Amino acid sequence: TYIPQRDCQKKFHIYLLYPQRPKNLSANYSIRIDIFNKITLTYWASWHLSIPFQFLPVNRIATQLFIPPTIQQQQQVESSCRLSCGKYGRCMKYVNNNSLYFCQCDQGYSGRQCNIRHSCSCSSDSFCLTSSICLCSMNKFGRNCSLTRSVCQSSNNSCQNNGLCIPVDDRININDFICLCKDNFYGKRCENQITDGIYIELNEDIIQQVS
Protein backbone atom coordinates (compact mmCIF):
# COMPACT_ATOMS: atom_id res chain seq x y z
CA THR A 1 0.00 0.00 0.00
CA TYR A 2 1.52 3.32 -1.14
CA ILE A 3 0.76 6.39 1.00
CA PRO A 4 2.12 9.68 -0.43
CA GLN A 5 2.74 11.39 2.91
CA ARG A 6 4.73 8.36 4.10
CA ASP A 7 6.23 6.76 0.99
CA CYS A 8 7.06 9.69 -1.31
CA GLN A 9 10.71 9.41 -2.47
CA LYS A 10 11.04 6.01 -0.78
CA LYS A 11 13.03 3.38 -2.67
CA PHE A 12 11.56 -0.09 -3.15
CA HIS A 13 13.70 -3.11 -4.06
CA ILE A 14 11.77 -5.87 -5.83
CA TYR A 15 13.16 -9.06 -7.34
CA LEU A 16 11.36 -10.61 -10.33
CA LEU A 17 11.82 -13.99 -11.99
CA TYR A 18 11.30 -14.88 -15.63
CA PRO A 19 8.06 -16.86 -16.19
CA GLN A 20 10.02 -19.75 -17.70
CA ARG A 21 13.39 -21.00 -16.55
CA PRO A 22 15.60 -21.19 -18.46
CA LYS A 23 14.16 -18.18 -20.26
CA ASN A 24 13.28 -18.21 -23.95
CA LEU A 25 16.18 -16.45 -25.68
CA SER A 26 14.03 -15.64 -28.72
CA ALA A 27 11.31 -13.91 -26.66
CA ASN A 28 11.11 -10.18 -26.01
CA TYR A 29 10.56 -9.62 -22.28
CA SER A 30 9.33 -6.47 -20.53
CA ILE A 31 7.87 -5.41 -17.18
CA ARG A 32 4.38 -3.99 -16.67
CA ILE A 33 3.41 -2.28 -13.42
CA ASP A 34 -0.28 -1.72 -12.59
CA ILE A 35 -1.61 0.33 -9.69
CA PHE A 36 -5.09 0.22 -8.17
CA ASN A 37 -6.99 2.36 -5.68
CA LYS A 38 -6.62 0.41 -2.42
CA ILE A 39 -9.99 1.52 -1.04
CA THR A 40 -12.17 0.87 -4.10
CA LEU A 41 -9.85 -1.66 -5.86
CA THR A 42 -10.40 0.21 -9.13
CA TYR A 43 -7.70 0.39 -11.78
CA TRP A 44 -5.62 3.60 -11.80
CA ALA A 45 -2.64 3.48 -14.21
CA SER A 46 0.17 1.34 -15.71
CA TRP A 47 3.86 1.63 -16.62
CA HIS A 48 5.92 -0.25 -19.20
CA LEU A 49 9.59 -0.99 -18.51
CA SER A 50 11.77 -2.51 -21.20
CA ILE A 51 14.64 -4.90 -20.42
CA PRO A 52 17.67 -3.53 -22.33
CA PHE A 53 20.09 -6.48 -22.27
CA GLN A 54 17.92 -9.55 -22.54
CA PHE A 55 20.85 -11.87 -23.24
CA LEU A 56 22.11 -11.36 -19.69
CA PRO A 57 20.99 -13.83 -17.01
CA VAL A 58 20.27 -10.98 -14.55
CA ASN A 59 19.23 -7.37 -15.15
CA ARG A 60 19.04 -4.44 -12.75
CA ILE A 61 16.45 -1.82 -13.68
CA ALA A 62 15.94 1.46 -11.83
CA THR A 63 13.02 3.77 -12.51
CA GLN A 64 10.90 6.51 -10.94
CA LEU A 65 7.14 6.22 -10.97
CA PHE A 66 5.19 9.47 -11.13
CA ILE A 67 1.61 8.64 -10.16
CA PRO A 68 -0.98 10.69 -12.08
CA PRO A 69 -3.38 12.66 -9.86
CA THR A 70 -6.47 11.27 -11.63
CA ILE A 71 -7.51 7.91 -13.05
CA GLN A 72 -6.53 7.37 -16.68
CA GLN A 73 -9.54 8.02 -18.89
CA GLN A 74 -10.50 5.19 -21.23
CA GLN A 75 -12.55 7.39 -23.57
CA GLN A 76 -9.50 9.42 -24.59
CA VAL A 77 -7.61 6.27 -25.61
CA GLU A 78 -10.20 4.25 -27.52
CA SER A 79 -10.35 6.64 -30.49
CA SER A 80 -6.64 6.16 -31.28
CA CYS A 81 -6.20 2.55 -30.17
CA ARG A 82 -5.62 -0.17 -32.76
CA LEU A 83 -5.80 -3.12 -30.38
CA SER A 84 -8.75 -5.47 -30.20
CA CYS A 85 -9.48 -6.01 -26.52
CA GLY A 86 -12.75 -7.87 -26.99
CA LYS A 87 -15.75 -7.83 -24.70
CA TYR A 88 -13.82 -8.14 -21.44
CA GLY A 89 -11.02 -5.60 -21.93
CA ARG A 90 -10.35 -1.90 -22.44
CA CYS A 91 -7.58 -0.36 -24.51
CA MET A 92 -5.29 1.82 -22.39
CA LYS A 93 -2.02 3.74 -22.70
CA TYR A 94 1.01 3.44 -20.47
CA VAL A 95 1.70 6.47 -18.29
CA ASN A 96 5.38 6.61 -19.29
CA ASN A 97 4.91 5.86 -23.01
CA ASN A 98 1.94 7.32 -24.89
CA SER A 99 2.82 5.41 -28.06
CA LEU A 100 2.30 1.99 -26.45
CA TYR A 101 -1.14 0.47 -25.87
CA PHE A 102 -2.32 -2.58 -23.94
CA CYS A 103 -5.56 -4.30 -22.95
CA GLN A 104 -6.65 -3.83 -19.36
CA CYS A 105 -8.77 -6.89 -18.58
CA ASP A 106 -11.87 -7.23 -16.47
CA GLN A 107 -11.79 -9.32 -13.33
CA GLY A 108 -11.57 -13.01 -14.14
CA TYR A 109 -9.97 -12.53 -17.57
CA SER A 110 -6.39 -12.31 -18.80
CA GLY A 111 -4.31 -12.56 -21.97
CA ARG A 112 -3.14 -9.95 -24.46
CA GLN A 113 -6.70 -9.60 -25.80
CA CYS A 114 -8.47 -10.44 -22.53
CA ASN A 115 -9.92 -13.59 -24.11
CA ILE A 116 -8.66 -16.09 -21.52
CA ARG A 117 -11.10 -16.82 -18.71
CA HIS A 118 -9.52 -18.18 -15.54
CA SER A 119 -10.85 -19.57 -12.30
CA CYS A 120 -10.15 -17.53 -9.21
CA SER A 121 -9.88 -18.46 -5.54
CA CYS A 122 -9.76 -14.89 -4.18
CA SER A 123 -12.17 -13.81 -1.44
CA SER A 124 -15.39 -12.13 -2.55
CA ASP A 125 -14.30 -8.67 -1.37
CA SER A 126 -11.00 -8.73 -3.30
CA PHE A 127 -10.05 -8.22 -6.96
CA CYS A 128 -8.99 -11.25 -9.00
CA LEU A 129 -6.21 -9.97 -11.27
CA THR A 130 -5.06 -13.39 -12.52
CA SER A 131 -5.57 -16.98 -11.42
CA SER A 132 -2.62 -16.58 -9.03
CA ILE A 133 -2.76 -12.86 -8.06
CA CYS A 134 -5.40 -11.40 -5.73
CA LEU A 135 -5.64 -7.71 -4.85
CA CYS A 136 -6.79 -7.50 -1.25
CA SER A 137 -9.09 -4.90 0.26
CA MET A 138 -7.82 -2.61 2.99
CA ASN A 139 -8.37 -4.95 5.94
CA LYS A 140 -7.52 -8.26 4.28
CA PHE A 141 -4.24 -10.02 3.48
CA GLY A 142 -2.89 -13.40 2.48
CA ARG A 143 -2.53 -15.21 -0.83
CA ASN A 144 -6.31 -15.41 -1.33
CA CYS A 145 -7.13 -12.33 0.78
CA SER A 146 -8.89 -14.61 3.26
CA LEU A 147 -7.11 -13.36 6.39
CA THR A 148 -8.47 -10.36 8.28
CA ARG A 149 -6.52 -7.56 9.94
CA SER A 150 -8.16 -6.73 13.25
CA VAL A 151 -6.17 -3.53 13.86
CA CYS A 152 -8.34 -1.40 11.53
CA GLN A 153 -11.75 -3.06 11.86
CA SER A 154 -14.65 -0.63 12.24
CA SER A 155 -15.45 -2.08 15.66
CA ASN A 156 -11.85 -1.52 16.75
CA ASN A 157 -10.83 1.54 14.77
CA SER A 158 -7.47 2.72 16.06
CA CYS A 159 -7.88 6.23 14.58
CA GLN A 160 -9.94 8.93 16.24
CA ASN A 161 -12.02 11.79 14.80
CA ASN A 162 -12.94 9.85 11.62
CA GLY A 163 -9.32 9.34 10.61
CA LEU A 164 -8.63 6.67 7.98
CA CYS A 165 -6.84 3.66 9.44
CA ILE A 166 -4.41 1.97 7.03
CA PRO A 167 -2.66 -1.25 8.09
CA VAL A 168 1.08 -1.49 7.59
CA ASP A 169 2.31 -4.07 5.07
CA ASP A 170 1.80 -7.54 6.56
CA ARG A 171 5.38 -8.45 5.55
CA ILE A 172 6.55 -5.86 8.10
CA ASN A 173 4.08 -5.96 10.98
CA ILE A 174 0.46 -7.16 10.93
CA ASN A 175 -0.39 -5.18 14.09
CA ASP A 176 0.92 -1.75 13.06
CA PHE A 177 -1.06 0.97 11.30
CA ILE A 178 -1.00 4.59 10.16
CA CYS A 179 -3.79 7.16 10.47
CA LEU A 180 -4.66 9.64 7.72
CA CYS A 181 -6.28 12.50 9.59
CA LYS A 182 -9.10 14.75 8.54
CA ASP A 183 -8.51 18.48 8.20
CA ASN A 184 -7.76 20.24 11.50
CA PHE A 185 -6.64 17.02 13.24
CA TYR A 186 -3.19 15.52 13.76
CA GLY A 187 -1.27 12.99 15.84
CA LYS A 188 -0.53 9.28 15.52
CA ARG A 189 -4.21 8.51 16.13
CA CYS A 190 -5.61 11.88 14.96
CA GLU A 191 -6.31 12.59 18.61
CA ASN A 192 -5.27 16.26 18.54
CA GLN A 193 -7.23 19.14 17.05
CA ILE A 194 -5.60 22.20 15.51
CA THR A 195 -6.76 25.46 17.08
CA ASP A 196 -6.01 28.98 15.94
CA GLY A 197 -2.30 29.48 15.48
CA ILE A 198 0.63 27.88 13.66
CA TYR A 199 1.26 24.17 14.09
CA ILE A 200 4.79 22.84 13.50
CA GLU A 201 5.55 19.10 13.45
CA LEU A 202 9.15 17.85 13.58
CA ASN A 203 10.40 14.56 12.18
CA GLU A 204 11.90 12.66 15.11
CA ASP A 205 14.03 10.42 12.87
CA ILE A 206 15.75 13.41 11.24
CA ILE A 207 16.35 15.08 14.62
CA GLN A 208 18.04 11.94 15.97
CA GLN A 209 20.29 11.66 12.90
CA VAL A 210 21.40 15.29 13.18
CA SER A 211 22.00 15.15 16.92
GROMACS elastic network, one bead per residue, 0.5 to 0.9 nm:
[ bonds ]
;  ai    aj funct       b0    kb
    1    38     6  0.70603   500
    1   138     6  0.87675   500
    1   166     6  0.85260   500
    1   167     6  0.86063   500
    1   168     6  0.78121   500
    1   169     6  0.69002   500
    2     6     6  0.79471   500
    2     7     6  0.62041   500
    2     8     6  0.84363   500
    2    38     6  0.87419   500
    3     6     6  0.54121   500
    3     7     6  0.54852   500
    3     8     6  0.74800   500
    4     7     6  0.52347   500
    4     8     6  0.50129   500
    4     9     6  0.88304   500
    5     8     6  0.62722   500
    5   180     6  0.89925   500
    6     9     6  0.89481   500
    6    10     6  0.83198   500
    7    10     6  0.51832   500
    7    11     6  0.84301   500
    8    11     6  0.87930   500
    9    64     6  0.89567   500
   17    20     6  0.83127   500
   17    21     6  0.85082   500
   18    21     6  0.65304   500
   18    22     6  0.81384   500
   18    23     6  0.63612   500
   18    29     6  0.85141   500
   19    22     6  0.89832   500
   19    23     6  0.74509   500
   20    23     6  0.51101   500
   20    24     6  0.72083   500
   21    24     6  0.79115   500
   22    25     6  0.86604   500
   23    26     6  0.88314   500
   23    27     6  0.82077   500
   23    57     6  0.87268   500
   24    27     6  0.54563   500
   24    28     6  0.85736   500
   25    28     6  0.80739   500
   25    54     6  0.77810   500
   25    55     6  0.69803   500
   27    54     6  0.89269   500
   28    51     6  0.84577   500
   28    54     6  0.76658   500
   29    50     6  0.72899   500
   29    51     6  0.65147   500
   29    54     6  0.73678   500
   30    48     6  0.72243   500
   30    49     6  0.58472   500
   30    51     6  0.55347   500
   31    47     6  0.81215   500
   31    48     6  0.58736   500
   31    50     6  0.63063   500
   31    51     6  0.75242   500
   32    46     6  0.68706   500
   32    47     6  0.56537   500
   32    49     6  0.62888   500
   32    50     6  0.87906   500
   33    45     6  0.83871   500
   33    46     6  0.53747   500
   33    47     6  0.50744   500
   33    48     6  0.66165   500
   33    49     6  0.81085   500
   34    43     6  0.77590   500
   34    44     6  0.75784   500
   34    45     6  0.59330   500
   34    47     6  0.66838   500
   35    38     6  0.88263   500
   35    42     6  0.88113   500
   35    43     6  0.64430   500
   35    44     6  0.55916   500
   35    45     6  0.56074   500
   35    46     6  0.63580   500
   35    47     6  0.89286   500
   35    67     6  0.89308   500
   36    39     6  0.87504   500
   36    40     6  0.81907   500
   36    41     6  0.56171   500
   36    42     6  0.53977   500
   36    45     6  0.72909   500
   36   135     6  0.86086   500
   37    40     6  0.56203   500
   37    42     6  0.53077   500
   37    43     6  0.64483   500
   37    44     6  0.63947   500
   38    41     6  0.51595   500
   38    42     6  0.77080   500
   38   135     6  0.85341   500
   38   136     6  0.80035   500
   38   137     6  0.64484   500
   38   138     6  0.63089   500
   39    42     6  0.82112   500
   39   137     6  0.66141   500
   39   138     6  0.61580   500
   40    43     6  0.89011   500
   40   137     6  0.78666   500
   41   126     6  0.75986   500
   41   127     6  0.66534   500
   41   135     6  0.74331   500
   41   136     6  0.80438   500
   41   137     6  0.69708   500
   42   127     6  0.87188   500
   43    46     6  0.88448   500
   43    71     6  0.76329   500
   43    72     6  0.86071   500
   43   104     6  0.87357   500
   44    67     6  0.89647   500
   44    68     6  0.84749   500
   44    70     6  0.77165   500
   44    72     6  0.62283   500
   45    67     6  0.78178   500
   45    68     6  0.77027   500
   45    71     6  0.66949   500
   45    72     6  0.60373   500
   45    92     6  0.87607   500
   45    93     6  0.85186   500
   45    94     6  0.72495   500
   45    95     6  0.66588   500
   46    92     6  0.86436   500
   46    93     6  0.77115   500
   46    94     6  0.52792   500
   46    95     6  0.59397   500
   46    96     6  0.82279   500
   47    65     6  0.79824   500
   47    93     6  0.87161   500
   47    94     6  0.51212   500
   47    95     6  0.55530   500
   47    96     6  0.58437   500
   47    97     6  0.77292   500
   48    94     6  0.62707   500
   48    95     6  0.79859   500
   48    96     6  0.68758   500
   48    97     6  0.72677   500
   48   100     6  0.84062   500
   49    61     6  0.84330   500
   49    63     6  0.83975   500
   49    96     6  0.87214   500
   50    61     6  0.88906   500
   51    54     6  0.60724   500
   51    59     6  0.74154   500
   51    60     6  0.88561   500
   51    61     6  0.76315   500
   52    55     6  0.89749   500
   52    59     6  0.82919   500
   52    61     6  0.89073   500
   53    56     6  0.58771   500
   53    58     6  0.89393   500
   53    59     6  0.72263   500
   54    57     6  0.76413   500
   54    58     6  0.84508   500
   54    59     6  0.78149   500
   55    58     6  0.87570   500
   56    59     6  0.66971   500
   65    96     6  0.85122   500
   66    95     6  0.85080   500
   66    96     6  0.86460   500
   67    70     6  0.86215   500
   67    95     6  0.84118   500
   68    71     6  0.71662   500
   68    72     6  0.79357   500
   68    95     6  0.79715   500
   70    73     6  0.85314   500
   72    76     6  0.86963   500
   72    92     6  0.80680   500
   72    93     6  0.83612   500
   72    95     6  0.84341   500
   73    76     6  0.58664   500
   73    77     6  0.72041   500
   73    92     6  0.82959   500
   74    77     6  0.53611   500
   74    78     6  0.63742   500
   74    90     6  0.71966   500
   74    91     6  0.70798   500
   74    92     6  0.63161   500
   74    93     6  0.87344   500
   75    78     6  0.55639   500
   75    79     6  0.72961   500
   76    79     6  0.65737   500
   76    80     6  0.79704   500
   76    92     6  0.89621   500
   77    80     6  0.57562   500
   77    81     6  0.60553   500
   77    91     6  0.67222   500
   77    92     6  0.59625   500
   77    93     6  0.67929   500
   77   101     6  0.86949   500
   78    81     6  0.50962   500
   78    82     6  0.82400   500
   78    90     6  0.79834   500
   78    91     6  0.61037   500
   78    92     6  0.75097   500
   79    82     6  0.85885   500
   81    84     6  0.84126   500
   81    91     6  0.65191   500
   81    92     6  0.78690   500
   81    93     6  0.86440   500
   81   101     6  0.69597   500
   81   102     6  0.89552   500
   82    91     6  0.84794   500
   82   101     6  0.82432   500
   83    91     6  0.67277   500
   83   101     6  0.74084   500
   83   102     6  0.73390   500
   83   103     6  0.75267   500
   83   113     6  0.79934   500
   84    89     6  0.85850   500
   84    90     6  0.86872   500
   84    91     6  0.77332   500
   84   103     6  0.80050   500
   84   113     6  0.63781   500
   85    88     6  0.70129   500
   85    90     6  0.58503   500
   85    91     6  0.62850   500
   85   102     6  0.83394   500
   85   103     6  0.55636   500
   85   104     6  0.79990   500
   85   105     6  0.80184   500
   85   112     6  0.77385   500
   85   114     6  0.60484   500
   85   115     6  0.79624   500
   86    89     6  0.58080   500
   86    90     6  0.78685   500
   86   103     6  0.89809   500
   86   113     6  0.64015   500
   86   114     6  0.66952   500
   86   115     6  0.70027   500
   87    90     6  0.83313   500
   87   114     6  0.80358   500
   87   115     6  0.82195   500
   88   104     6  0.86208   500
   88   105     6  0.59369   500
   88   106     6  0.54153   500
   88   107     6  0.84422   500
   88   109     6  0.69994   500
   88   110     6  0.89126   500
   88   113     6  0.84728   500
   88   114     6  0.59196   500
   88   115     6  0.72117   500
   89   103     6  0.57063   500
   89   104     6  0.53680   500
   89   106     6  0.57632   500
   89   109     6  0.82519   500
   89   110     6  0.87285   500
   89   113     6  0.70507   500
   89   114     6  0.55076   500
   89   115     6  0.83573   500
   90   102     6  0.81926   500
   90   103     6  0.53844   500
   90   104     6  0.51867   500
   90   105     6  0.65049   500
   90   106     6  0.81524   500
   90   114     6  0.87438   500
   91   101     6  0.66360   500
   91   102     6  0.57363   500
   91   104     6  0.62758   500
   91   105     6  0.88986   500
   92   100     6  0.86056   500
   92   101     6  0.55785   500
   92   102     6  0.55253   500
   92   103     6  0.61522   500
   92   104     6  0.65486   500
   93    96     6  0.86327   500
   93    97     6  0.72476   500
   93    98     6  0.57697   500
   93    99     6  0.74056   500
   93   100     6  0.59766   500
   93   102     6  0.64491   500
   93   103     6  0.87934   500
   94    97     6  0.52355   500
   94    98     6  0.59495   500
   94    99     6  0.80383   500
   94   100     6  0.62809   500
   94   101     6  0.65283   500
   94   102     6  0.77109   500
   95    98     6  0.66608   500
   97   100     6  0.58001   500
   97   101     6  0.85951   500
   98   101     6  0.75827   500
  102   112     6  0.74273   500
  102   113     6  0.84838   500
  103   111     6  0.84065   500
  103   112     6  0.63208   500
  103   113     6  0.61250   500
  103   114     6  0.68103   500
  104   110     6  0.85014   500
  104   112     6  0.87064   500
  104   113     6  0.86543   500
  104   114     6  0.75588   500
  105   108     6  0.80607   500
  105   109     6  0.58503   500
  105   110     6  0.59166   500
  105   111     6  0.79685   500
  105   112     6  0.86968   500
  105   113     6  0.79881   500
  105   114     6  0.53186   500
  105   115     6  0.87621   500
  105   129     6  0.83339   500
  106   109     6  0.57294   500
  106   110     6  0.78217   500
  106   114     6  0.76523   500
  106   128     6  0.89601   500
  106   129     6  0.81604   500
  107   110     6  0.82406   500
  107   127     6  0.66925   500
  107   128     6  0.55101   500
  107   129     6  0.59805   500
  107   130     6  0.79071   500
  108   116     6  0.85110   500
  108   117     6  0.59762   500
  108   118     6  0.57320   500
  108   119     6  0.68563   500
  108   120     6  0.68375   500
  108   127     6  0.87588   500
  108   128     6  0.60149   500
  108   129     6  0.67922   500
  108   130     6  0.67190   500
  108   131     6  0.76854   500
  109   114     6  0.55807   500
  109   115     6  0.66263   500
  109   116     6  0.54790   500
  109   118     6  0.60186   500
  109   119     6  0.88455   500
  109   128     6  0.87238   500
  109   129     6  0.77690   500
  109   130     6  0.70986   500
  109   131     6  0.87727   500
  110   113     6  0.75124   500
  110   115     6  0.65019   500
  110   116     6  0.51814   500
  110   117     6  0.65217   500
  110   118     6  0.74052   500
  110   129     6  0.78833   500
  110   130     6  0.65075   500
  110   131     6  0.87689   500
  111   115     6  0.60889   500
  111   116     6  0.56173   500
  111   117     6  0.86493   500
  112   115     6  0.77060   500
  112   116     6  0.87669   500
  113   116     6  0.80112   500
  114   117     6  0.78802   500
  118   130     6  0.72107   500
  118   131     6  0.58325   500
  119   130     6  0.84784   500
  119   131     6  0.59465   500
  120   123     6  0.88536   500
  120   128     6  0.63918   500
  120   129     6  0.87696   500
  120   130     6  0.73545   500
  120   131     6  0.51145   500
  120   132     6  0.75913   500
  120   133     6  0.88139   500
  120   134     6  0.85017   500
  121   124     6  0.89110   500
  121   128     6  0.80502   500
  121   131     6  0.74482   500
  121   132     6  0.82816   500
  121   134     6  0.83707   500
  121   144     6  0.63078   500
  122   125     6  0.81920   500
  122   126     6  0.63442   500
  122   127     6  0.72257   500
  122   128     6  0.60830   500
  122   131     6  0.86251   500
  122   132     6  0.88007   500
  122   133     6  0.82594   500
  122   134     6  0.57984   500
  122   135     6  0.83057   500
  122   136     6  0.84853   500
  122   143     6  0.79768   500
  122   145     6  0.61695   500
  122   146     6  0.74974   500
  123   126     6  0.55435   500
  123   127     6  0.81407   500
  123   128     6  0.85949   500
  123   134     6  0.83762   500
  123   136     6  0.82951   500
  123   144     6  0.60801   500
  123   145     6  0.56994   500
  123   146     6  0.57805   500
  124   127     6  0.79500   500
  124   145     6  0.89047   500
  125   136     6  0.75951   500
  125   137     6  0.66337   500
  125   140     6  0.88336   500
  125   145     6  0.83246   500
  126   134     6  0.66647   500
  126   135     6  0.56665   500
  126   137     6  0.55667   500
  126   140     6  0.83538   500
  126   144     6  0.84000   500
  126   145     6  0.66726   500
  127   133     6  0.87105   500
  127   134     6  0.57680   500
  127   136     6  0.66147   500
  127   137     6  0.80086   500
  128   131     6  0.70967   500
  128   132     6  0.83030   500
  128   133     6  0.64986   500
  128   135     6  0.63948   500
  128   136     6  0.88829   500
  129   132     6  0.78434   500
  129   133     6  0.55243   500
  129   134     6  0.57801   500
  129   135     6  0.68295   500
  130   133     6  0.50416   500
  130   134     6  0.70863   500
  131   134     6  0.79712   500
  132   143     6  0.83169   500
  132   144     6  0.86161   500
  133   143     6  0.76075   500
  133   144     6  0.80226   500
  134   142     6  0.88106   500
  134   143     6  0.68324   500
  134   144     6  0.60187   500
  134   145     6  0.67972   500
  135   141     6  0.87638   500
  135   144     6  0.84960   500
  135   145     6  0.74336   500
  136   139     6  0.77901   500
  136   140     6  0.56256   500
  136   141     6  0.59371   500
  136   142     6  0.79984   500
  136   143     6  0.88161   500
  136   144     6  0.79266   500
  136   145     6  0.52449   500
  136   146     6  0.86720   500
  137   140     6  0.54639   500
  137   141     6  0.77482   500
  137   145     6  0.76934   500
  138   141     6  0.82451   500
  138   149     6  0.86367   500
  138   152     6  0.86419   500
  138   166     6  0.69965   500
  138   167     6  0.73804   500
  139   147     6  0.85217   500
  139   148     6  0.58923   500
  139   149     6  0.51241   500
  139   150     6  0.75245   500
  139   151     6  0.83404   500
  139   152     6  0.66165   500
  139   153     6  0.70673   500
  139   166     6  0.80516   500
  139   167     6  0.71344   500
  140   145     6  0.53795   500
  140   146     6  0.65704   500
  140   147     6  0.55357   500
  140   149     6  0.57935   500
  141   144     6  0.75227   500
  141   146     6  0.65413   500
  141   147     6  0.52779   500
  141   148     6  0.64053   500
  141   149     6  0.72764   500
  141   169     6  0.89825   500
  141   170     6  0.72104   500
  142   146     6  0.61766   500
  142   147     6  0.57524   500
  142   148     6  0.86094   500
  142   170     6  0.85413   500
  143   146     6  0.75867   500
  143   147     6  0.87397   500
  144   147     6  0.80268   500
  145   148     6  0.78684   500
  148   153     6  0.87654   500
  149   152     6  0.66148   500
  149   153     6  0.71620   500
  149   167     6  0.76223   500
  149   170     6  0.89717   500
  149   174     6  0.70566   500
  149   175     6  0.77716   500
  150   153     6  0.53146   500
  150   154     6  0.89576   500
  150   155     6  0.89736   500
  150   156     6  0.72798   500
  150   157     6  0.88198   500
  150   174     6  0.89423   500
  150   175     6  0.79727   500
  151   156     6  0.66849   500
  151   157     6  0.69457   500
  151   158     6  0.67504   500
  151   165     6  0.84633   500
  151   166     6  0.89523   500
  151   167     6  0.71307   500
  151   174     6  0.81070   500
  151   175     6  0.60193   500
  151   176     6  0.73526   500
  151   177     6  0.72792   500
  152   155     6  0.82489   500
  152   156     6  0.62958   500
  152   157     6  0.50331   500
  152   158     6  0.61840   500
  152   159     6  0.82346   500
  152   164     6  0.88245   500
  152   165     6  0.56758   500
  152   166     6  0.68680   500
  152   167     6  0.66436   500
  152   177     6  0.76655   500
  153   156     6  0.51341   500
  153   157     6  0.55199   500
  153   158     6  0.83222   500
  153   165     6  0.86609   500
  154   157     6  0.50668   500
  154   158     6  0.87869   500
  156   159     6  0.89798   500
  157   160     6  0.75890   500
  157   163     6  0.89597   500
  157   164     6  0.87869   500
  157   165     6  0.69797   500
  158   163     6  0.87638   500
  158   165     6  0.67085   500
  158   177     6  0.81781   500
  158   178     6  0.89529   500
  158   179     6  0.80302   500
  158   189     6  0.66481   500
  159   162     6  0.68920   500
  159   163     6  0.52368   500
  159   164     6  0.66589   500
  159   165     6  0.58365   500
  159   178     6  0.83361   500
  159   179     6  0.58672   500
  159   180     6  0.83127   500
  159   181     6  0.81644   500
  159   188     6  0.80082   500
  159   190     6  0.61029   500
  159   191     6  0.76936   500
  160   163     6  0.56704   500
  160   164     6  0.86618   500
  160   179     6  0.86099   500
  160   181     6  0.83772   500
  160   189     6  0.57398   500
  160   190     6  0.53875   500
  160   191     6  0.56743   500
  160   192     6  0.89897   500
  161   181     6  0.77823   500
  161   182     6  0.75183   500
  161   185     6  0.76711   500
  161   189     6  0.85720   500
  161   190     6  0.64112   500
  161   191     6  0.69153   500
  161   192     6  0.89225   500
  162   165     6  0.89645   500
  162   181     6  0.74457   500
  162   182     6  0.69423   500
  162   190     6  0.83052   500
  163   179     6  0.59383   500
  163   180     6  0.54952   500
  163   182     6  0.58040   500
  163   185     6  0.85517   500
  163   189     6  0.75598   500
  163   190     6  0.62558   500
  164   178     6  0.82104   500
  164   179     6  0.54654   500
  164   181     6  0.64904   500
  164   182     6  0.81144   500
  165   177     6  0.66379   500
  165   178     6  0.59589   500
  165   180     6  0.66009   500
  165   181     6  0.88598   500
  165   189     6  0.86682   500
  166   176     6  0.88728   500
  166   177     6  0.55188   500
  166   178     6  0.53224   500
  166   179     6  0.62530   500
  166   180     6  0.77030   500
  167   170     6  0.78623   500
  167   173     6  0.87192   500
  167   174     6  0.72594   500
  167   175     6  0.75286   500
  167   176     6  0.61501   500
  167   178     6  0.64181   500
  167   179     6  0.88112   500
  168   171     6  0.84342   500
  168   172     6  0.70210   500
  168   173     6  0.63623   500
  168   174     6  0.66041   500
  168   175     6  0.76184   500
  168   176     6  0.54801   500
  168   178     6  0.69237   500
  169   172     6  0.55146   500
  169   173     6  0.64575   500
  169   174     6  0.68737   500
  169   176     6  0.84393   500
  169   177     6  0.86919   500
  170   173     6  0.52215   500
  170   175     6  0.81855   500
  170   176     6  0.87490   500
  171   174     6  0.74047   500
  172   176     6  0.85579   500
  173   176     6  0.56575   500
  173   177     6  0.86336   500
  174   177     6  0.82753   500
  178   188     6  0.71350   500
  178   189     6  0.78266   500
  179   187     6  0.83180   500
  179   188     6  0.63779   500
  179   189     6  0.58344   500
  179   190     6  0.67713   500
  180   186     6  0.85591   500
  180   188     6  0.88371   500
  180   189     6  0.85010   500
  180   190     6  0.76464   500
  181   184     6  0.81067   500
  181   185     6  0.58174   500
  181   186     6  0.60027   500
  181   187     6  0.80206   500
  181   188     6  0.88606   500
  181   189     6  0.79291   500
  181   190     6  0.54439   500
  182   185     6  0.57719   500
  182   186     6  0.79257   500
  182   190     6  0.78543   500
  183   186     6  0.82397   500
  183   193     6  0.89675   500
  183   194     6  0.87061   500
  184   192     6  0.84593   500
  184   193     6  0.56879   500
  184   195     6  0.77088   500
  185   190     6  0.55149   500
  185   191     6  0.69741   500
  185   192     6  0.55281   500
  185   194     6  0.57542   500
  186   189     6  0.74743   500
  186   191     6  0.64711   500
  186   192     6  0.52624   500
  186   193     6  0.63410   500
  186   194     6  0.73149   500
  187   191     6  0.57661   500
  187   192     6  0.58305   500
  187   193     6  0.86491   500
  188   191     6  0.73381   500
  188   192     6  0.89570   500
  189   192     6  0.81855   500
  190   193     6  0.77192   500
  194   197     6  0.79926   500
  194   198     6  0.86332   500
  194   199     6  0.72789   500
  195   198     6  0.84948   500
  195   199     6  0.86548   500
  196   199     6  0.89171   500
  202   205     6  0.89188   500
  202   206     6  0.82954   500
  202   207     6  0.77811   500
  203   206     6  0.55548   500
  203   207     6  0.64472   500
  203   208     6  0.89243   500
  204   207     6  0.50887   500
  204   208     6  0.62443   500
  204   209     6  0.87346   500
  205   208     6  0.52921   500
  205   209     6  0.63803   500
  205   210     6  0.88408   500
  206   209     6  0.51394   500
  206   210     6  0.62657   500
  206   211     6  0.86267   500
  207   210     6  0.52585   500
  207   211     6  0.61092   500
  208   211     6  0.51847   500
